Amino acid sequence: MTDQSATTGADLTAGRVQDAYMEMTRRKRMYGGIMLVIFIALMTSGFMIADDRNAGGFWDGILNIFQFPGEVLREAGEKINLLPALMWKFLPSLIETINIAAAATLLGAMLAIVISLLSTRGLARWPRLIPLFRRLMDIMRAIPEIVIALILIFILGGGPVPAMIAIALHTVGALGKLFSEVNENASLKPVEGLHSTGATWGQRMWLGVIPQVAPNYLSYALLRFEINIRASAILGFVGSGGIGYDLKNAFSWGQGRYDEVAAIFLLLFGAIVFFDQLSSHYRNKMIGEG
């Protein structure tokens, strides 16, 4: 009799668990359906607003989306023998773009290391200021590079320096967040050992933490360098120099200069692919060794 009661009780418990699970599943599906409907409604309203802001020409213009690439490819095909010379012509601008990205990445990564250590629990020099440093990284990460660049161009004038500063500030916010997550996984035993010998905070970080996290730091910095090359090219459209500025001018001239547009695209695409493959190789190598 006791065994039958225990079996019956176990069956009832299993039944209740199953009913609760099915109810949770139905609720989850209902919430998912509601979110899908809301998403579709927001997308539809967004397209309608975009169409209204575009004087009703959004849907008419989208049908011609392949017209411009076709014109570029057609003109580039007609002047294909000029492309190597044009690519050589714009090579200095590409080097300037890469230099902007490299300088911004280096400066941003160094500042990100400092601010990430100051915002990591267990490692921070001033623990009470951790929220301040975290919010500071959020702000730098939230403001797009192009907004910072436009402000700096207004203050400092056009050129590569405003672009470098703008990208560096955004890099500090982005890498600082990633670096702080890496720091949280570092062992505190070397830090405690150095602290017991009277080492300063800087010495504890340099000797106890940096050797542990350096491979991940370099991996993230290389990844950010790829992103910064693209950002540097984009900022050329707002007057920061580099190959983006030449691309803007070629666009402005329109037909007759589309061969220059094609040459710049090929040059920029080749550079991005090259650095993407190079950094991916070294990132995988460092992560494997780490």
Protein Blocks (a to p, Z undefined) as FASTA:
>chain_A
ZZmmmmmmmmmmmmmmmmmmmmmmmmmmmmmmmmmmmmmmmmmmmmmmmmmmnnopmmmm
mmmmmmmmmmmmmmmmmmmmmmmmmmmmmmmmmmmmmmmmmmmmmmmmmmmmmmmmmmcg
hjamblmlmmmmmmmmmmmmmpcfklmmmmmmmmnogajklmmmmmmmmmmmmmmmmmmm
mmmmpcfklmmmmmmnopafklmmmmmmmmmmmmmmmmmmmmmmmmmmmmmmmmmmnong
pjklmmmmmmmnmgoilmmmmmmmmmmmmmmmmmmmmmmmmmmmmmmmZZ
